[in-house]
Amino acid sequence: MGKLWVLVLILMLSVGCARDDRSSLVVYSPHGKEMLSDYEHAFEAANPDVDIQWIDMGGQNAYDRVRTERQNPQASIWWGGDGPTFNRAASEGLLEVYRPSWADAVAEANRNRDDFWYGTFLTPEIILYNSRTVSEGEQPLDWDDLLKPEWEGKIIIRYPLASSTMRTIWGALIMRQPTEEDGYAWLARLDRNTKTYAADPTQLYLKIAREEGEVSLWNMPDTYIQSELNGYPFGFSIPLSGTPVLTDAIAIVAGGAHPDIARRFYEFVTSDSALVSQANKYFRIPVRNDLDTSLLPDWMAASNIPHMEVDWERLTTEGARWMQHWDEFIKGRGGKYLADRGLD
């Protein structure tokens, strides 16, 4: 028996050593465990010498990590987040220049002019609701509907500071108003109707599914995923007056380990076949204009998504200040904020 255990131990150590011989590539991404797991396994199958290690986090959290780690980068790929946040990272020297093989198929509005990042998906923002508790025809159809008295205490929102999706929505809703102060007042009215702020997407989904709240603001692809793949009772409205459509980006982290493998991974997850698969399985709308549209799901061609005009440059330069003001003066104090200013 003793010899048998020695043999087992040797085999276990040899397997461990074999795994240790692989090159580790760290990926920061908000794309969710389902999609990240799929591409971890697919890339490792095609590249058995590589160990993909992904960390699922909000786009803003990814930026914060990359910025904090700039002297000793831990990640090599940052896959997912809005263009303004990637532009900010590029201006701070956090990203490597890389021009992918498909660069000419992306419009200038959906990439960095100096090749620091490229758009992968177009992500419309939506109003999510529990389809079990909110009857068809009673759901909010536009942003201003969320301020109506009937939704008081029924709204749950992902804590915005950690999320590039929510930062985009917050910034767009501020710019939608005549002045910045009017934008803050709008968010204060929304806060007055908000029951709580969820720490992460998982908590948001669970709270809405458990009927702790009925309505939220989120993005369309993740709402589809939670409904179609995970069975949550979620429906959504595309705001009638228009919605911000975020350019979801990818970039190589400056100074990250194994830049050659990082470029391979970048091309792998943005290849024609990968984008078609992501569109059909994960409801991601490709940015590229050179794909065979007959291979994309019918709903993408049929969708009528009214775009809200968004000043992305202004969002890049002023968004952080807006978020700080909201966090310090409005979050959880919307009613007081309005009363102190003589607003309703």
N, C-alpha and C positions, 0 to 999 in steps of 0.2 A: 504493500500500500504506500510505503514511504517513497519508493522509486516512482510510483505512478504520480504522486503529488509533485515530485520534483520535475517530472516531464511536463505536467500541466503548467507549472510555474514557468518553465522555460518557454513553452509555447505562448503563454500569455505575454511574457516579456518581449518575445520576438515580434508578436503582433503589434504591441505598443511601440516598439522601436520602428517598425515599418511605417506606422502612422506618423511618428515623429519626424520621419524623413520627408514628409510632404511639406510643401511651402504653404504657409497660412496666409490667406487674403481676407482682411476684415472689411466688411461692408456695413455702412450706416444707412438705414432706410426706414421710411414710414409705410412701406408697401404691404405690411401685414405678414403674419407667419405663413399663411397659405401660399402666397405667391413667392415669398422669399425661400421657403422650404423647397418648392418646386425647382427653382433655378439654382439653388445650392446643389441638389441631387443631379440635375441635368448637367451642370457645368463640371462637377466632379466626375461624372461618368465619362465625359468627353476628355477630361484632364485629370487622370488618376493621381497625378503627382501634386495636386492642389487640394488644400483643405479650406473650404469657404466657411467663414465664421461671420454670420450676420447679426446685427443688433437692431431690433425693431424699435424705433423711436420717432417722435414727431420731427417734422422738418426743421423747426426752430431749435429743438434739442440737438439735432445733428449738427447744425451750424455752431451752436454753443460748444459742443464737444470738439469739433474740428478747430475752432478758434483757441480753446483752452489748451489743446494738445499741439499747437503749432510748432513748438520746439522739439517735440517728440511724438510725431504723428502715429496714432494707433491704427487708424483706418486708411485704406488705399482707395476706396470707392465710396462716393456719396451718391446714392441713387434715390432721388425723390425729394421734392420740396419746390417752393415757388421761385420763379425767375428773379424777383427782387432780392430774395435772401441769397441766392447764388451770386447775383451781381455784387452784393455787399461783400461776400466772401472773396470774390475775385479781386475787388478793389483793395482788400487787405492782404493779398498775396497768399491766400490759403489754397488756391487751386492751380493745377498744372494746365498748360495749354495742350489741348488735344483736338485734332480735327478728324472726326470719324469718317469712315468710308462712305457714308450716306449723307454727308454734310450738305450737299447741294439740294437735297430734297426737303430742306427745312427753311421756312420763310425767315427773313431777318428778324421779325418780331418775336420769334420763338427760339432764339439762340443768342449767345453772347457774341458781339461783333469781333472780339479778339480770340474766339475759340476756347474760352475757359469753361463754358458749359453749353450743352445743347438740350433742347426740349425733347421729351419722349412722348408725353401724353398731354392732351387737353382735358382739364378737369373742371367741369361745371359745378358750382356750388348750388345747394338745394335746401328746401325746407323738409326735413324728415318728420314723419309722424307714425304713431302706432296705429296700424290699420285695423287693429282689433277694437280699440277704444274710440277712435275717431272715424265716424261714418263718412262714406264717400259723399262729397258735396259740402261737408262741414270743415274740411281741412283748410288751413291757411293757404291762400293762393299767391300772396305777395308779401313783401317784407313788412309793410305797414300793418298787415293783418295781425302780426305777432304782438302788436301793442294794444290790441283790443282787450277789454276787461275779461272776456270769457277764457283767456289763456293765462290769467293770473295764477301763479303757483303750479302751472302745468308744463313749464318749459325747463328743460335741462340742457346745459351747454357744456361742451368740452372746454376746459380751462384754456383760454386763448393764448396765453403767453408762450406755451410750449408747442403750439401747433401752427405750422405755416398755413394750413387751410383756414383756421379761425382768424389768424392775423390778416389774411387776404380779405375775408368777409368783413371784419371789423373796419379795416382801412377803406374798403369800397363803400361801406355804409356811411362812414364819416364823409367821404368825398361826394356822396350822393346828395348830401344836404347843401343848402346855400352857403353856409359858413362852417368853419371848424367847430365853433361853439354849438351850432345847431346839430352837428354830428354827435357831439358829446351828449347833448340833451336827448337825442334819439336813443343812444345806447343806454342812457340812464332810465328811460321809459321801458326799454327791453329788460334791463336789470330788475326793475320793479316787478315785472311779470315772471322773472326767473326764479325757480325753486332752489337750484343748486348748480354748481360748476363741477363737472366730472374731471377727475385727475388725468384720465387717459381714455382712448377710444373704447377699450374693453369695458370700462366702467360705464361709459355713456350708453353703449349697446345694452348692457344688462339692466340699467335703470329704466330705460325706455321699454324694453321687453317685459320687465316685471311690473310695468304700469306705475312706477314711482313718479313718472312724468309722461307726457303724451307727445311732446313736440320738441324738435331741436333744429339746429342749423348745421349742415354737414356737407360732404361732397357726394356726388352721384355714384361714382364707381364703388366706393366702400359701402354705400347703402344697398346697392345691387348685390354685392358679395354677401353681406349679412342676411339679406332676404332670400336670395336664390340658393346659396351654398350652405348657409348655416341655419336657415329656417326661421329667422326672426320675423315677427309680424310688422315689417316696415314698409311703408309707402313713402312717396315723396312728391312734392310739387316743385316745378321749375318756376321761380317767381315771374309773374306776368310782365312786370316792368323791366325785366332784364336781370341777369346774374353775372357776377364776375366769373370768367373762365380762366382758370389758372394754368399757366404753362409749367408742367411738372418736368423737372430737369435731372440730368445726370452729369457728374464731373469726376475727375481724378484728383485726389487730395495731394497737394504739394508735399513732397518729401516722404510720401507713404512707401511702405515696403513693396518690393516686387512690382515696379511700374510696368514691366513687360506683361506680367500676368494680369495686372489691372486693366491694361488696354485690351487684352483678350476677353476679359469678363465684360467690359464695356461693350465691345462689339457683339458678344454672344447674346446679351440680354436685350440688345437693340437691333438684332438681325431681322430680316423680313419675316422669317417664320416665327420668331419670338414675338414680334409685335402683333402678328395675326392671332397667335395663340392667346396672348394677353387680352386682346380685344374680345375674343370669343369666350374665354374662361373667366377673365377677371374684369370685363366691362371697361377696359381702358381704351380711350379714343386716341389713336395714333396721331402724332404731330406730322409725321412724314407724308408727303404728297405723291410718293411714287409707288405706293402699295396697290395691289390688285384689289379694288374695292368689292369685287364679287366674293372675296374670301372673308370679308368683314360681316358682322351680324347685321341683320336687316334693320334693327332698331336704330343703328347709327345713321343709316341713310335716311330713315324716317323721322328722326328726332328734329324737332324745331326748337332750338335753344336760343332765346333772345339774349344777345350779349349786352351787358352793362358796359358803358364806356368807363375805363379805368385808367388813370394816369399812373402807369407803373413806375415811372421815374420818381414821381412825388411819393408814392408808396415806399420806394426804396429809401429815400432820404428822410422822410418824416414818420414812417410807420413805427419805429421804435419809440419815439417820443409820444405818439398817440397811445401806444399800448401802456407805457409807464403812467400816463395821466389817468387812463381808464382804471388801471390796477390800483393806483393810490387813492383815487377820489370817487370812483363810481362803483366798482365791484362791491356788491352787497350793500350799497348805500344809495341806490338809484333814487329812491323816494326823497331822501334827505337832500341829495344833490339838486334835485329839481326844486324842492321847497326853499332851499337857501337862495335860489336864484329867482324866486317868484314865478316859477313855471309850474304847469299843472302836473 
